């Protein structure tokens, strides 16, 4: 694992914008907007044909920490790392993917939802996981229930996170970061819109 927590440079970011690229013209807008807004990190979802190319193009900028999300297999993880991904996020817990990425010395934040998955992640030596889809399964209430039991685990809730509930999620003691697509969703409105959304999110402090 990279860094004391296994997060490496990702530990410096409390908000992780998620980008699902439907229009390749939005890639540069997102990159420019996030850096201009003081939030130089992005998780690019490998959900469509533009995802891997977007990881490569954004990573080539050199001023963004670029990760790959929605990674479902070792092959996808390998392709993402080859494209320059600096961290990997998965929607679920896959031991093979965790092992491959960890062996490569790259931070991984796998998705969990149930107590069984949280404990399985702990058994893999992980202390930082993604809670997904958080908003569909109790969100803050679920985080509080887990915080009482898994006191060494920190979560990145994803799913249902927005600017208007970001502060309360970041204030939760079990949360190390929050992830959502509301920032990059403004790409169709241009660089300034992304920058404004990024600036608003970056201004919310982790308590």
Buried (B, 14 or more C-beta within 10 A) or exposed (E): BBEEBBBBBBBEBBBBBBBBBEEEEBBBBBBBBBBBBEBBBBBBBBEEEBBBBBBBBBBEBEEBBBBBBBBBBBEBBBBBBEBBBBBBBBBBBBEEBBEBBBEEEBBBBBBBBEEEBBBBBBEBEBBBBBBBBBBEBEBBEBBEEBBEEBEEBBBBBBBBBBBEBBBBBBEBEBBBBBBBBBBBBBBEEEBBBBBBBBBBBBEBEBE
